[in-house]
Amino acid sequence: MKIAKFWLWFFMVVSLNEWSCFGCWEEERSALLQLKENINFPDGKSLSSWIAADCCLWRGVECSRWSRRVTQLNLGWTRDPKLGDWHFNASLFLPFEDLKTLSLWSNNLVGWIENEGFDRLSKLRNLEALGLGENSFNRSILASLSQLSSLKNLNLRYSFLPGKTSIDSHERLSGLSKLEILDFSFNSVNDSDVLSVLNLNDFNSLKELDISGDQFRSLGTINGGSFHKLILR
């Protein structure tokens, strides 16, 4: 019986190693090519190196060593500014079921296609880090991001359109109980206190908060979180 179990284990390990060396999942490779096309719409040339058979070797893509599924997409500064605004489409990212990190820094993001907002990323149960810095969203993104309960790290540095500086009550960021690091710096909001924008009392795991460059007049009374680092300027 023990010998049978050993050989079963042996063949499973060998099969896994052979399979993991084969390359990325075909459906994820196809999804990446579709994402590339969307980033380059209408006539961009970015990600020209995305041609090899194994998409785990592509720039900005990292995969699990064992499953060969995509776990990280680091696509900051990818869209050519000459192409104009880019609208987020959540459906392009849903095929990456094991995705843990998504970085879309400085890509001229200004919003999203109808019914394809960031809240739909809640289907990605493993998503822990989201970088959206240096884009141009309106305040409604906060309610959308509040649905991403798995997040531990959220970067919204320089992320909001100039003009409207106060945030309505229904546009607050809340409910992210696992969030440990939040960068909300340089967004020029001037609400009376931090709690009028960020419902920090919901963030029981928050350790680091960066609100430098903002114009809050007070911190308010913060009960949630156990701060190790608070950056004000």
C-alpha positions in Angstrom: 0.0 0.0 0.0 2.8 2.4 0.9 4.6 1.5 -2.3 1.5 2.3 -4.4 1.1 5.6 -2.6 4.8 6.4 -3.3 4.5 5.8 -7.0 1.2 7.8 -7.2 3.0 10.7 -5.5 6.1 10.3 -7.8 4.0 10.4 -11.0 2.1 13.4 -9.8 5.3 15.3 -9.1 6.8 14.4 -12.4 3.7 15.3 -14.3 3.4 18.6 -12.5 7.0 19.5 -13.2 6.7 18.6 -16.9 3.4 20.5 -17.2 4.7 23.6 -15.4 7.7 23.8 -17.8 5.4 23.8 -20.8 4.3 27.4 -20.6 1.4 29.6 -19.7 -2.3 28.7 -20.0 -3.6 29.3 -23.5 -6.7 31.1 -22.4 -4.6 33.5 -20.3 -2.2 34.1 -23.3 -5.2 34.9 -25.4 -6.6 37.2 -22.7 -3.2 39.0 -22.5 -3.2 39.6 -26.3 -6.7 41.0 -26.1 -5.6 43.3 -23.3 -2.6 44.4 -25.4 -4.9 45.3 -28.2 -7.1 47.3 -25.9 -4.2 49.2 -24.4 -3.0 50.1 -27.9 -6.3 51.1 -29.3 -6.5 52.6 -31.9 -3.0 52.3 -33.2 -0.4 52.0 -30.4 2.7 49.9 -30.5 3.3 49.1 -26.8 4.1 45.6 -25.6 5.6 44.6 -29.0 7.7 42.0 -27.2 4.5 40.0 -26.3 5.1 37.4 -29.0 6.8 34.4 -27.4 4.7 31.2 -27.0 5.2 31.3 -23.2 3.4 34.4 -21.9 5.0 33.9 -18.5 8.2 35.3 -20.1 6.5 38.5 -21.3 7.5 41.9 -19.9 5.3 42.8 -17.0 3.8 39.3 -16.6 4.7 37.0 -13.7 3.3 33.5 -13.3 3.1 30.9 -10.5 6.1 28.6 -10.8 3.8 25.6 -10.2 0.5 26.4 -11.8 1.8 28.7 -14.6 -1.1 30.9 -14.1 -0.6 34.7 -14.2 -0.2 36.1 -10.7 1.1 39.6 -11.4 0.5 42.2 -14.1 2.8 45.2 -13.9 1.6 47.4 -16.8 2.4 50.9 -15.5 3.4 53.5 -18.1 2.3 51.2 -21.0 -0.3 53.2 -23.0 1.2 55.8 -25.3 -0.1 59.2 -24.0 -0.6 60.3 -27.7 -3.5 57.8 -27.9 -5.5 59.8 -25.5 -7.8 58.6 -22.7 -8.2 54.9 -21.8 -11.3 53.5 -20.2 -11.0 50.5 -17.9 -12.7 47.2 -18.9 -12.9 44.7 -16.0 -13.7 41.8 -18.3 -10.2 42.0 -19.8 -8.8 41.0 -16.4 -11.3 38.4 -15.1 -9.6 35.5 -17.0 -6.6 35.8 -14.6 -8.2 33.9 -11.7 -5.0 33.7 -9.6 -4.0 37.4 -10.1 -2.5 38.9 -6.9 -1.0 42.2 -8.1 -2.3 44.6 -10.8 -0.4 47.8 -11.6 -1.9 50.2 -14.0 0.1 53.4 -13.1 0.1 56.3 -15.5 -2.0 54.9 -18.3 -4.3 57.8 -19.0 -7.1 56.0 -17.3 -10.1 58.3 -16.8 -12.9 56.0 -16.0 -14.5 52.7 -17.2 -16.8 51.2 -19.7 -20.4 51.0 -18.5 -20.9 48.0 -16.1 -17.2 47.2 -16.3 -15.9 49.1 -13.3 -13.3 48.1 -10.7 -16.0 46.5 -8.5 -16.2 43.6 -11.0 -12.6 42.7 -9.9 -14.1 41.4 -6.7 -14.4 38.1 -8.6 -10.6 37.9 -8.4 -10.5 36.5 -4.9 -6.7 36.5 -4.7 -6.2 40.2 -5.7 -4.2 41.8 -2.9 -2.4 44.8 -4.5 -3.8 47.4 -6.9 -1.8 50.3 -8.2 -3.7 53.1 -10.0 -1.5 56.1 -9.3 -1.1 59.0 -11.8 -4.4 58.5 -13.6 -7.4 60.8 -13.8 -10.4 59.3 -12.1 -13.5 61.0 -10.7 -14.5 60.4 -7.1 -17.0 57.7 -8.0 -14.1 55.2 -8.2 -14.0 55.1 -4.4 -17.4 53.3 -4.1 -16.3 50.9 -6.8 -13.0 50.1 -5.1 -14.8 49.5 -1.8 -16.1 46.2 -3.2 -12.6 44.7 -3.4 -12.5 43.1 0.0 -9.4 41.1 -0.7 -7.1 44.1 -1.1 -4.2 44.6 1.2 -2.3 47.4 -0.7 -4.1 50.2 -2.6 -2.2 53.0 -4.3 -4.2 56.0 -5.5 -1.4 58.6 -5.6 -2.2 61.5 -8.0 -5.3 59.7 -9.2 -8.1 62.2 -9.3 -9.2 64.8 -11.8 -8.5 68.4 -10.7 -11.6 70.6 -10.0 -14.0 69.0 -7.6 -12.1 68.7 -4.3 -14.8 67.5 -1.9 -16.2 64.1 -1.9 -19.9 63.2 -1.5 -20.9 60.7 1.2 -21.7 58.0 -1.3 -18.2 58.3 -2.8 -16.3 57.3 0.3 -13.8 54.5 0.4 -14.9 51.9 3.0 -15.2 48.3 3.9 -11.7 47.2 3.1 -11.1 45.3 6.3 -7.9 43.6 5.0 -6.2 46.7 3.7 -2.8 47.3 5.2 -1.3 50.0 3.0 -3.1 52.9 1.5 -1.5 55.7 -0.5 -4.0 58.5 -1.0 -1.4 61.2 -1.4 -1.4 64.3 -3.7 -5.1 64.3 -4.6 -5.8 67.9 -3.5 -8.9 67.0 -1.6 -9.8 69.6 1.0 -12.5 68.0 3.1 -12.8 68.8 6.7 -11.1 65.6 7.8 -9.8 62.3 6.6 -12.9 60.4 7.7 -15.1 62.4 5.3 -13.3 60.7 2.5 -11.8 57.5 3.9 -13.9 55.5 6.3 -10.8 54.4 8.2 -12.8 52.9 11.1 -13.6 50.1 8.7 -10.0 49.4 8.0 -9.1 47.2 10.9 -5.8 46.0 9.4 -4.5 49.4 8.2 -0.8 49.9 9.1 0.4 52.6 6.7 -1.5 55.6 5.4 0.0 58.3 3.2 -2.1 61.5 2.8 0.8 63.8 2.1 0.0 66.6 -0.4 -3.7 66.6 0.5 -5.4 69.5 2.3 -7.3 67.8 5.1 -7.9 70.2 8.0 -7.9 67.4 10.6 -7.5 63.7 11.0 -10.8 63.3 12.8 -11.2 60.5 15.4 -9.8 57.3 14.0 -10.7 54.1 15.8 -9.8 51.5 13.2 -6.4 50.3 12.3 -3.2 50.0 14.2 -0.9 52.5 12.4 2.8 51.8 12.2 3.3 54.7 9.7 1.2 57.9 9.0 2.6 60.2 6.3 1.2 63.7 6.4 3.7 65.7 4.3 
